[in-house]
């Protein structure tokens, strides 16, 4: 087991579920690659969604503690079905894509390019963002 999985939630580098940090072009077939899109320049009245990717990563570390404490078994609260989480090891975190303040088109292209790089490797992209009125 990776030693980092046992760190307290307030320490260490925050990656999604403490997964390994990779570059986007290092994705492999079968991986789930997390990228963040910290962008809120188009928000008119309540900026702050730029902090969503890092906040989500931080919260997954708390969830990871519970997964390791209960031997990776979780329960669907609706169906009461017990499931084993075996995705640890296939999840990678490629950090945040490049965003360009005040340039929606360039930022959108950057996000699209990141997703395209991941899918071209046969991996599945997971984009962390909070979007108000803007579809990426």
Buried (B, 14 or more C-beta within 10 A) or exposed (E): EEEBBEBEBEEEEBBBBBBBBBEBEBBEEEBBBBBBBBBBBBBEEEEEBBEBBBBBBBEBBEEBBEBBEEEBEBEEEEEEEEEEBEEBEBBBBBBBBEBBEEEBEEBBBBBEEBBEBBEEBEBBBBBBBBBEEBEB
